[in-house]
Amino acid sequence: MRAAIALGSNLGDRLANLQNARDRILALDGTTGLIVQSAVYETSPVDCEPGARNFYNAVIEVGFEKSADAFLEELQKIEQALGRERNHERNVSRKIDLDLLYFGSERRDDVQLQLPHPRMTERKFVLQPLCDIAPDLRLPGQTKNVGELLAQLQDQGKITCLTENW
């Protein structure tokens, strides 16, 4: 199953945090296939505390042979290993944030997991890097592709491409 993960960081060495998380995802038991990764973008914080530092954001897509629940559990373990509290507050500064965006064509809406990610189509910091790797992708439940969804978004602050090779 192809799965996409949004990576974000605005504390510490932001690029190293993204690289470390990516490398840990690739090393997971069950991860298969070639990775596709977006560029890394520097983005303005959205709905964060006043004075929050800019984020570095990227999206990667990997194959995963186990369930979406198993993948989410592994992503949460990576977040914890990299210094994120398990019961963290929403929309605050963080060393690492890993969001499962989609898992094949699976649709879910339960307490633990919503697929596709319920707010991803409203977030330029997710859609821009996702558009790098899959502009023509139609997410489950959407009539427009990722490129069209990105084009219709209202301005959400500054977003700058930092590097394509990370």
C-alpha positions as CSV (number, residue, x, y, z in Angstrom):
1,M,0.0,0.0,0.0
2,R,1.3,3.5,-0.9
3,A,1.2,5.9,2.1
4,A,2.1,9.6,2.3
5,I,3.5,11.2,5.5
6,A,3.8,15.0,6.1
7,L,6.8,15.9,8.1
8,G,7.2,19.1,10.0
9,S,9.6,20.7,12.5
10,N,10.0,24.1,14.0
11,L,12.3,23.4,17.0
12,G,16.0,22.5,17.1
13,D,17.8,21.6,13.9
14,R,14.7,21.5,11.7
15,L,16.3,19.9,8.6
16,A,18.1,17.2,10.7
17,N,14.8,16.4,12.4
18,L,13.1,15.8,9.1
19,Q,16.0,13.7,7.8
20,N,16.1,11.6,11.0
21,A,12.4,11.0,10.8
22,R,12.5,10.1,7.1
23,D,15.4,7.7,7.7
24,R,13.5,6.0,10.6
25,I,10.4,5.6,8.5
26,L,12.5,4.0,5.7
27,A,14.0,1.6,8.3
28,L,10.6,0.4,9.6
29,D,9.7,-3.3,9.3
30,G,7.1,-3.3,6.5
31,T,8.3,-0.3,4.6
32,T,8.8,-1.3,0.9
33,G,9.4,0.2,-2.4
34,L,11.2,3.3,-3.5
35,I,10.6,6.5,-1.6
36,V,9.4,9.6,-3.3
37,Q,10.1,12.8,-1.4
38,S,9.2,16.5,-1.9
39,A,11.4,19.4,-1.6
40,V,11.8,20.9,1.9
41,Y,9.8,24.1,2.4
42,E,10.1,26.8,5.1
43,T,6.6,27.9,6.0
44,S,5.0,30.4,8.3
45,P,3.4,28.8,11.4
46,V,-0.4,28.3,11.1
47,D,-2.5,28.6,14.2
48,C,0.6,28.3,16.5
49,E,1.4,30.2,19.7
50,P,2.6,33.8,19.2
51,G,6.3,34.1,18.3
52,A,6.5,30.5,17.0
53,R,9.5,29.9,14.7
54,N,8.9,29.0,11.0
55,F,8.4,25.3,10.2
56,Y,10.3,23.1,7.8
57,N,7.8,20.9,6.0
58,A,8.1,18.0,3.5
59,V,6.0,15.0,2.3
60,I,7.3,11.5,1.6
61,E,5.5,8.6,0.1
62,V,6.5,5.0,0.8
63,G,5.1,1.5,0.4
64,F,3.9,-0.2,3.6
65,E,3.0,-3.9,3.8
66,K,1.1,-3.8,7.1
67,S,-2.1,-2.0,8.2
68,A,-2.7,1.7,8.4
69,D,-3.1,1.3,12.2
70,A,0.3,-0.4,12.4
71,F,1.8,2.4,10.4
72,L,0.3,5.1,12.5
73,E,1.6,3.4,15.6
74,E,5.1,3.2,14.2
75,L,5.0,6.9,13.2
76,Q,3.9,7.8,16.8
77,K,6.9,5.8,18.1
78,I,9.2,7.7,15.9
79,E,7.8,11.0,17.1
80,Q,8.4,10.0,20.7
81,A,11.9,8.7,20.0
82,L,12.7,12.1,18.5
83,G,11.4,14.0,21.5
84,R,7.7,14.7,21.0
85,E,5.4,14.1,23.9
86,R,2.7,11.5,23.4
87,N,-0.2,13.7,24.6
88,H,1.0,16.9,23.0
89,E,-1.1,19.9,22.5
90,R,-2.4,20.6,19.0
91,N,-0.9,23.4,17.0
92,V,2.1,24.2,19.2
93,S,5.8,24.3,18.3
94,R,7.4,20.9,18.1
95,K,10.6,19.2,17.2
96,I,8.8,16.7,14.9
97,D,5.3,16.2,13.6
98,L,4.4,13.2,11.4
99,D,0.9,13.1,9.9
100,L,-0.3,10.1,7.9
101,L,-2.0,11.8,4.9
102,Y,-3.3,8.8,3.0
103,F,-2.9,5.1,3.0
104,G,-3.8,3.9,-0.5
105,S,-7.5,4.5,-1.1
106,E,-8.5,3.7,2.5
107,R,-11.1,5.9,4.1
108,R,-11.4,6.1,7.9
109,D,-13.0,8.3,10.4
110,D,-12.5,7.0,13.9
111,V,-10.9,8.3,17.1
112,Q,-7.4,7.0,16.3
113,L,-7.2,7.6,12.6
114,Q,-8.8,9.7,9.9
115,L,-7.9,9.0,6.3
116,P,-7.3,10.9,4.2
117,H,-6.0,13.4,6.8
118,P,-9.1,15.6,7.5
119,R,-7.3,19.0,7.2
120,M,-4.7,18.4,4.6
121,T,-6.7,20.0,1.8
122,E,-6.8,23.3,3.8
123,R,-3.1,23.5,4.4
124,K,-0.7,24.9,1.8
125,F,2.3,23.6,3.9
126,V,1.0,20.1,3.2
127,L,-0.4,20.5,-0.4
128,Q,2.6,22.3,-1.8
129,P,5.1,19.5,-1.0
130,L,2.4,16.8,-1.8
131,C,2.0,18.5,-5.2
132,D,5.8,18.1,-5.8
133,I,5.4,14.3,-5.7
134,A,1.7,13.7,-6.8
135,P,0.1,16.7,-8.5
136,D,-2.4,14.6,-10.4
137,L,-3.4,12.5,-7.4
138,R,-7.1,12.4,-6.5
139,L,-7.4,11.8,-2.8
140,P,-10.2,9.5,-1.6
141,G,-13.5,11.5,-1.5
142,Q,-12.1,14.4,-3.6
143,T,-13.2,15.4,-7.1
144,K,-10.2,17.6,-7.7
145,N,-6.6,16.5,-7.8
146,V,-3.8,17.8,-5.5
147,G,-2.7,20.4,-8.0
148,E,-6.2,21.8,-8.3
149,L,-6.7,21.8,-4.6
150,L,-3.5,23.7,-4.1
151,A,-4.4,26.3,-6.7
152,Q,-7.7,27.1,-5.0
153,L,-6.2,27.7,-1.6
154,Q,-6.3,31.2,-0.1
155,D,-2.9,32.7,0.9
156,Q,-1.7,31.0,4.1
157,G,1.5,32.9,4.7
158,K,4.9,32.6,3.2
159,I,6.2,29.3,1.8
160,T,9.7,29.1,0.4
161,C,11.4,26.1,-1.2
162,L,14.7,25.5,0.7
163,T,16.2,22.4,-0.9
164,E,15.1,19.6,-3.2
165,N,17.9,17.2,-2.1
166,W,17.7,16.3,1.6
